[in-house]
């Protein structure tokens, strides 16, 4: 690590320690913006950054760190959770495990989980891993494929479609690692589509209400928090933002072959999540 990076890491640590000291007095708790990858992480963090007393020190917890794509050990994950400080917003791609849920409850973390139509996730991930994520372990695998159609098939089918340097399950297998958060009573589960559509004000109000119920020292009304949160939303601030990559993008990119592949491995998942009522789509 370079001297500059070490200094930046040191300053960040000092800031987090100072925040922790203040949090002991303010009775603040950590805020966790958890997501299934490519499901609107940056949108959720923008909304949460608009809440009073929330500080983003760029702490990120991934069960599968992208540079090696090997699952972080349970001990290392619990150690990271134990290090969260009050008032800090933590972004995460955190698998569901009962042990992780218990650790977050012990920290009294305000936990949000955002997910998205897995068909759009597959499109977004294929684009991201082939064109943007040069640091990702799977970037070379995606980039070397012949065309976008093959890249999308790999995102849908995983390593059953093409050999990968690390295990890479199909889209349903990847989502199942997170699915337990949807039924955890301590988690506010959100659909990306609701946060970018006509329901946005109501969904943002639900986020703010969940925040207020669990953050005892906030001196603001729900209406004030909603107004601040809506003003904070700016998709173009995300480094992964791309025009046309929003809702139902899959309809433009899926071929009949992609539809067949997706129905085979994840058709039932779409029904479970409420995106389809049957396999006739």
Secondary structure, DSSP 8 states (H G I E B T S, - for coil): --HHHHHHHHHHHHHHHHHHHHHHHHT---EEEEE-TTSSHHHHHHHHHTSTT-B----EEESB-TTT--B--HHHHHHHHHT--TTBEEEEE----HHHHHHHHHTT-EEEEEE--HHHHHHHHHHHHHHT-TTSTTHHHHHTSSSHHHHHHHHHHGGGTS--SS----HHHHHHTTGGGGG-TTEEEEEHHHHHSTTHHHHHHHHHHHHHHH-TT--S-HHHHHHHHHHH--GGGSTT--TT-STTTHHHH--HHHHHHHHHHHHHHHHHHTS-SSS--
